[in-house]
Amino acid sequence: MADSSLQAKGNAIYSETATDLSAAIGKLVTFSAGAPVVNTSATVPAVGVVLDARKRIVGATTVYDNAIGILGGLPGPVRALISISSAPLNFGDTLQQAADGTLTKDLGPTNGRVVAGVCSDLNGAQPGDDCEVTFFTPQIRS
């Protein structure tokens, strides 16, 4: 197939090879100068979630293999990390961003927050667990 600016990628999962995200699997990220960083805001929308991250040594060089899913563009549920300060989750609970790259149960109206997904793990989840989440484009709510 010829190169074209009209070609569409089949998914919203991107490879990134310059950053060590091996301790951030399941966490939300934003981008700074094109490089992913763990999201540290509960009120500024994240852009992606770390789906997989590996660090390996090739000769004398450290190589990173990261897979980042763009929120709102993933074709289905993925695993994400739930905050240790979250209330327990049930299937269908709306999730909001926490300030450490994790997610927490939505606190509801009158709380400025960014909601980003729904718990789609049939068994729900406990604080500190990773669980299946269906992400949508993050929304600022009050």
C-alpha positions as CSV (number, residue, x, y, z in Angstrom):
1,M,0.0,0.0,0.0
2,A,1.3,3.5,-0.9
3,D,2.0,6.0,1.8
4,S,-0.9,8.4,2.3
5,S,-1.9,10.9,4.9
6,L,-5.4,9.4,4.7
7,Q,-4.3,6.0,6.0
8,A,-5.9,5.1,9.3
9,K,-4.3,3.0,12.0
10,G,-6.3,0.0,13.1
11,N,-6.1,0.7,16.8
12,A,-5.2,3.4,19.3
13,I,-2.2,1.6,20.8
14,Y,1.2,3.2,20.3
15,S,4.7,2.0,20.9
16,E,7.2,4.2,22.8
17,T,10.8,3.3,23.3
18,A,12.5,6.2,25.1
19,T,11.0,6.1,28.5
20,D,11.2,3.6,31.4
21,L,7.5,2.9,32.2
22,S,8.2,-0.6,33.7
23,A,6.8,0.5,37.1
24,A,3.7,2.2,35.5
25,I,1.7,-0.7,33.9
26,G,-1.9,0.1,34.4
27,K,-1.4,3.8,35.2
28,L,-2.6,6.8,33.3
29,V,-0.2,9.0,31.4
30,T,0.0,12.4,29.9
31,F,2.7,13.6,27.4
32,S,5.4,16.2,28.0
33,A,7.4,17.2,24.9
34,G,6.2,14.0,23.3
35,A,7.3,11.7,26.1
36,P,4.9,9.8,28.3
37,V,4.9,10.7,32.0
38,V,2.6,9.2,34.7
39,N,-0.3,11.5,35.2
40,T,-0.1,13.4,38.5
41,S,-3.4,15.3,38.4
42,A,-6.9,14.4,39.4
43,T,-8.3,17.4,37.5
44,V,-6.3,17.5,34.2
45,P,-7.4,14.8,31.8
46,A,-4.9,12.0,31.1
47,V,-4.2,11.0,27.5
48,G,-3.4,7.3,27.7
49,V,-2.9,4.2,29.8
50,V,0.3,2.0,30.0
51,L,-0.8,-1.4,28.7
52,D,2.6,-3.0,28.8
53,A,6.2,-1.9,29.5
54,R,9.4,-3.8,29.4
55,K,13.0,-2.8,30.0
56,R,15.8,-5.0,28.5
57,I,19.5,-4.8,27.9
58,V,20.8,-5.1,24.3
59,G,24.6,-5.2,24.4
60,A,25.5,-2.2,26.5
61,T,22.2,-0.3,25.7
62,T,19.0,-0.3,27.8
63,V,16.0,-0.6,25.5
64,Y,12.4,0.1,26.5
65,D,9.3,-1.4,24.9
66,N,6.1,0.4,25.9
67,A,2.6,0.0,24.7
68,I,0.3,3.0,25.4
69,G,-3.4,2.9,24.8
70,I,-5.0,6.3,23.9
71,L,-8.1,6.9,26.1
72,G,-11.3,7.1,24.1
73,G,-9.8,5.2,21.2
74,L,-9.3,1.7,22.6
75,P,-11.5,-1.0,21.0
76,G,-12.3,-2.7,24.3
77,P,-11.6,-3.1,28.0
78,V,-8.0,-3.1,29.3
79,R,-6.4,-3.6,32.8
80,A,-5.8,-0.5,34.9
81,L,-4.6,0.1,38.4
82,I,-7.1,1.1,41.1
83,S,-6.0,3.6,43.8
84,I,-5.3,2.2,47.3
85,S,-7.5,5.0,48.6
86,S,-10.5,4.1,46.4
87,A,-13.7,2.6,47.7
88,P,-14.3,-1.0,46.6
89,L,-15.6,-1.2,43.0
90,N,-18.6,-3.0,41.5
91,F,-19.2,-3.8,37.9
92,G,-20.5,-0.6,36.2
93,D,-19.0,1.9,38.6
94,T,-17.8,5.1,36.9
95,L,-14.1,5.8,37.6
96,Q,-12.3,9.1,38.0
97,Q,-8.6,9.9,37.8
98,A,-6.5,10.0,41.0
99,A,-3.4,12.2,41.4
100,D,-1.0,9.3,41.1
101,G,-1.9,7.8,37.7
102,T,-4.4,5.4,39.2
103,L,-8.2,5.4,39.1
104,T,-10.7,5.7,41.9
105,K,-14.5,5.2,42.3
106,D,-16.2,8.3,41.1
107,L,-17.1,10.6,44.0
108,G,-20.0,12.1,42.1
109,P,-21.5,15.6,41.7
110,T,-20.0,18.6,43.6
111,N,-16.5,17.1,43.3
112,G,-14.4,18.6,40.6
113,R,-13.0,15.6,38.8
114,V,-12.1,13.9,35.6
115,V,-14.0,10.7,34.8
116,A,-12.3,8.4,32.4
117,G,-14.0,5.0,32.4
118,V,-16.2,2.3,33.8
119,C,-15.3,-0.8,35.8
120,S,-16.1,-3.6,33.5
121,D,-14.6,-6.3,35.7
122,L,-17.5,-8.7,36.5
123,N,-16.1,-9.3,40.0
124,G,-15.4,-5.6,40.7
125,A,-12.2,-4.7,42.4
126,Q,-10.6,-3.8,45.7
127,P,-8.3,-0.8,46.4
128,G,-4.8,-1.5,45.0
129,D,-6.1,-4.1,42.5
130,D,-5.7,-3.9,38.8
131,C,-9.1,-4.5,37.1
132,E,-10.7,-4.5,33.7
133,V,-11.7,-0.9,32.7
134,T,-13.6,0.3,29.6
135,F,-12.1,3.7,29.0
136,F,-13.9,6.6,27.2
137,T,-12.5,10.1,26.4
138,P,-11.9,11.7,29.8
139,Q,-14.5,14.2,30.8
140,I,-14.1,17.1,33.3
141,R,-17.1,17.1,35.6
142,S,-18.1,19.1,38.7
